[in-house]
């Protein structure tokens, strides 16, 4: 009788311990991207700017929000911001 209880207990513990929380993972869908040559409209978005180093990060999208790739030659000009 004790063997039956021990077997049932071990089986239960095995089933419980084999369940994991991997089912809670968030699925990230891939971003839509297009080549810059196919865009009719190009919008620039500034993601971050580090004033001391001058380093900046920006994104290029079309009018539908699709990220553009393939920009190989561009010039960034400083502008005066009025306050």
Secondary structure, DSSP 8 states (H G I E B T S, - for coil): -HHHHHHHHHHHHHHHHH--SGGG--------EEEGGG-SS-EEEEEEEETTTTEEEEEEE-TTS-EEE---S----------
